[in-house]
């Protein structure tokens, strides 16, 4: 039986990353694992599509606000039953996620994948895909369910 002790969940404030967070919380609760919430401020692309989800702009980055926002993304009462730590770094997202996972020695990374295709995938690459390929620990990718036909 595998017991998880440390779980890393990167959060970019997209709907997909919040869905991944739900999985991470569920797994952490099951094994009483410590949950690490991580936000990477992409040092390369502040105005590009991949940063459009973030409420933070380059000239107003406040690390304590980012940490507080990460904690606010948790359902109420989560910190009463789980140990949670926040990580905020600047850099290339997939590199920073892998570095943090290695440094902390996590048992699992739970990461959302936006499922981009075509030009946006070619231009931006997939953070989740690179993490899956390069991480030394298991990675659970969480994808948004497809839209239901006829709804917006």
Beta strands, then each sheet from edge to edge (+ up, - down):
strand 1: 6-10
strand 2: 34-42
strand 3: 84-91
strand 4: 108-113
strand 5: 138-143
sheet 1: 3+ 2+ 1+ 4+ 5+
end
